[in-house]
Amino acid sequence: MFVVPKDVARSAISRRVRTYYVSDLLLIVEVVSPRSGSEWTDRVQKVEEYAKAGIPLYWIVELDPDPKVTVLSLGEGAYELVRSGRARVHVDSVFPLADARRAHERLESGAQFGKVVLSIP
């Protein structure tokens, strides 16, 4: 997952283009897939590559055996550990996939506190 400024996202949507430049990226989030063979890539290789590219924040999310998030912030050409620990997620509301429109409206309202979740049967 990645995060870009709102104006960059809106511009891409209006142009119907899914291309983003590394200078647009504010945050990259990698979810580590255990036993997939990509763990080294997410924890070592991508840390170096994203730092060289100048991406300000890199989060490494691990879901197994317990949810954990490692937050890295770009310092002098390398990432520095900001925080690492178990993640606690507060769920504001759960909507069935058929009610995705209502879930989006909840997010757009700004009234939620926590995550808005879509449940897939």
Stockholm file with secondary structure:
# STOCKHOLM 1.0

chainA/1-121         MFVVPKDVARSAISRRVRTYYVSDLLLIVEVVSPRSGSEWTDRVQKVEEYAKAGIPLYWIVELDPDPKVTVLSLGEGAYELVRSGRARVHVDSVFPLADARRAHERLESGAQFGKVVLSIP
#=GR chainA/1-121 SS CEECCHHHHHHHHHHTCCCCCGGGCSEEEEEECTTSSCHHIIIIIHHHHHHHHTCSEEEEEECSSSCEEEEEEECSSSEEEEEEEECCCCEEEEEEGGGHHHHHHHHHHTCCCSEEEEECC
#=GC SS_cons         CEECCHHHHHHHHHHTCCCCCGGGCSEEEEEECTTSSCHHIIIIIHHHHHHHHTCSEEEEEECSSSCEEEEEEECSSSEEEEEEEECCCCEEEEEEGGGHHHHHHHHHHTCCCSEEEEECC
//
